């Protein structure tokens, strides 16, 4: 498929994950400029490497998929109370600089422990009209979170 999707760069700069329009994510060795492997096909709006780890996180519907690991594992992220309709899709994500917290945009942003999927304390987000986050970023020190929606943006911390 054509490129133009999302990219994620590993903490050490040695790996680059690139999503394409077919939902395929390919990981490249940035120094050798060669592909290291391709993930299973999944529509993805974001890719990110967990700091200080070889784990790549990809949205997978209302959950996230962490890979490569001995076997990719799903981490549920209950981003909304139970509803009768489909759950919101994971649109964006970012890791805390330590890798100990995963910020997920699926409805209003929430923070989870990446290994267990359990919710962690999170600052309040004030998106206009309950808009879904389209971008999320931790500051370099992890003390602030910037978020963007279609009609609003902000910084919390």
N, C-alpha and C positions, 0 to 999 in steps of 0.2 A: 504494500500500500504506500501511498504518498506520505511523506513526512510533513510535519507542521503541527504535530500534537504537542505534548508536554515533555519537558526534560527534567531530570534530576541528576545532580552531581554528587558523588560520594564525598564524605568529609575530607578525605586525603587527596581528592582530585584525580584518583586513579581510575574511576569508573564513571561512565555516563549512561544513564537510562533514557531511552528515547521512545515515545509512543508514536504510533502511526495512525492513519485514518481507519485502518482495519481493526484497531484495538490490540494490535500486537505491540509488546514492549521488548525492545532489544537492548541488552547491556553491552557496552563497548569498553575495551581497555583504552584509556585516553592516550597513553604513551605509545602503544603499538598501533593505535587506530584500527583495531580489529574487533569484530564482534566476539563476545564471550558466550553468548547464549540468548535465546528468545523465550519469553514467558508464554504461558497459555494465552489464548486470545480472550480479552475481556475489554469491554468499552471502558476507557479510563479518562478521567478529567484531570488527573494529577499523578505524579510519581515522586517518591522521595526515598533517599537512603537514610537509615537510622544511623546517627552519629556513632562512631567508634564500633561499628558492627558491619557485617556483610549483608544485613537484611535490607531488602527493598520492599517498600510498602506500596500497594496498589489498591484503589477503591474497587470494591466488588459488590455492587448493589448497595445494600444497607449495612455492609460489613467492610472490613479491609483484609487484604491478603498479604501476609508477610512472606517474602521469599528472597534469596535462596536460603533454605534451611534444609536439614536432612529430608524433610517433606514440607512443602508449603502448608501453612496452617491459617485457618480463618480466625479472626478475632472479631467477635460481635461487638458492635458499637451501638447500643440502644439510644439513638439520638432523639427519639420522640416517644411520648406515651403511646401505648397500644392504640391503634386506630383500626377502622374497618377497611380502609383503603390500603394501597401499597405504601411501604415505608419510604421516606425521602432517600434519594440517592446521595452517596458520598460525592461531593463536588470538589473539595479541596482539602489539603492536609499539610501539616508541617510538624517536624519533630522539635522538641525542646533541644537546645544545644547539647545537653548531657545525654540525650537519647532516652531519658526516663519518663517522658510524657509525649503523647501524640495528640495534637490538636486536629480536630476533625470538623469539617463544615458539611453538615447534613441537616438542613433546617438551621436552627441557631447553632453557632459553634459550641463545641464541648471538648473536654480534655479527658483522655483515657490513659491507663497504664498499657503500654504496647504489648506486654507479654500476656496480660490477663484479660484485657478489655474492660476492666472495672473503671467506673468513672472516678476522676480526681477532682479536687476543688478547682473551680474555674472562675475567672472574673466575670462580671455581668457584661453582656453585649447589648448595645442599644440600637440595633438595626431598625430603620423606619418600617413600620407596619409588619414586623416579623419577617422581613426579607431573608432569603437564604444567602449565606456568605458565598462569594465567588472566588475570593482569595483570602488566605490566612498566612501570616508570617510572624514567627518569634523574632525579637531583637537578638543581636549577637550574644548578649548576656542572659537572655531568657526572661528578663524582667518585664518586658512589654510584649503585647500582641497587637499587631495591626490587622485590620480586617476591611474588606471591601465587599460591597453588595452592588446591585444594579443602580440604586439611587442614593446610597449613603456609604460612608466609610468612617473609621474611627480607630483609636488606639486605646487600649485598656491595659491595666497592670497593677 
